[in-house]
Amino acid sequence: MDEKEIGYINTLPLVDVMLVLLTIALTTVTFIKEGALAVDLPNAKAQTIEVPKVFTVTITNDRIWYVNGIEVNEDNINLKLELLNREDLCEIYTDKTVMVEDLTLMMSRLNTLGFSKVVIKTKNINN
């Protein structure tokens, strides 16, 4: 039996798959660029914009603790935190060289005191 060599490649299925992938990519990019579906919101005379109250906790690379920019002894930080509103947002600023143990200790203290809105501030690396 003589086998014939195939002298060509059928690229039509490949083109079909690529067109489907291109359609999906373009649709996805449209939604990402918009951020959400376009909605025409109704008008209102008065709008309430609720700005959350924020307090900061900072841990420097020298293990110095601050609450709202005021230096606090690590042993007395719970007394300072107890004076704050539990519904306020807590932003934790830590130097990147701070031990994870210090950060988890602070988060544990906040959790024990009843603070549920806690964020760790970071730099945006996309800029």
Number of C-alpha atoms within 10 A of each C-alpha: 3 4 5 6 6 6 5 6 6 7 8 9 9 9 11 11 11 12 12 10 12 12 11 11 11 11 11 11 11 12 12 11 8 9 9 9 9 8 6 6 6 5 7 6 4 6 7 5 6 6 6 9 10 14 17 18 21 22 21 14 13 9 15 12 20 20 17 13 11 11 14 18 12 12 8 9 17 16 10 12 17 13 8 12 14 16 13 15 17 25 17 20 17 21 13 11 10 14 13 11 9 13 17 11 11 20 19 13 15 19 14 11 13 13 20 15 14 17 13 13 12 11 6 6 5 4 4
